[in-house]
Amino acid sequence: MARAAERIVLIGSGLDPKSICPAEVGHAELGPEAYMAALEGYVSGTPEGMAAWIAHCGRAVELGVRESTAVCEALQRGAA
């Protein structure tokens, strides 16, 4: 549910209206331990836990954007 909410917020807010940012790449890059810790915070429902989840998702989006940018740059160079 939390990941679906993440995607809905990215699209609905206009940050990623075409849903092309692979936030999942960022989650994977941050690793399963960090993901589980952040998810436990989300499940706790505490302000601190929710803040940890939101921060984790923000970092995952940042890493996903980096990946998308690299793909676009490679396409522009004709490398892909």
N, C-alpha and C positions, 0 to 999 in steps of 0.2 A: 504494500500500500504506500509506503514511504517513497519508493522509487517512482511509482505512478504519479504521486503528488509532485515529486520533483519535476518530472517531465511536463505535467500540466502547468506548473508555475512558470517554467522556462518558456513554454509556448504562449500561455495566456498573458504573460507580462510583456511579451514582445521581444524578450531577450533572445529567443531562438524560435521565431515564428514558423520556420520551415522544418523544425525538429531535425536539424542536421548535426548538432553538436553531440558527439559520442561521449556523453558523460560516463557511460559504462567503461570506456577506456580508462578514464581517470580513476574510477573506483577500482579497477583491476590494478592499475599502476600503484595506487596507494597501498594495496595489499589486503588480504583477507582479515588479518588481525585488526588493522585500523578500521576496516568496514564493520566488523563485528562489534568493536568497541563503540563506534558511533551509533550503530543500530541499537545496541543495548541502551544507549542514552535516549534514543528516540522512543523506545518501548517504555522506558521509565516514566516518560511524561513530565519529568521535572524540567524547570527552566534551564538548568545547566545541561541536562541531557539533550534537550531539544536544541540548545545552542551548539553543542558539540556535533550533532547530526547536521545542522545547517552549515556549520563551518566545513565539515567533511565534504558535504555535497558541493559547496562553493569551490573547494579545492579540486574536486573531481571535474567540475565543469571547466575550471581553468585549464586543467590538463587535457580535457577533451577538445577545447578550443585550440590549444597548442597543436594537437594532432591534426585537426581539421585544417589549420593554417599550413602545416607542413605538406599535407596532401595537395592543397590548392597551389602552393608554391611549386611543388613538383610538377603538377599539371601545366602550369605556366611555362616551366622550363622544357616541357615536352618529355620529362623523365618517366612519366607514368603511362 
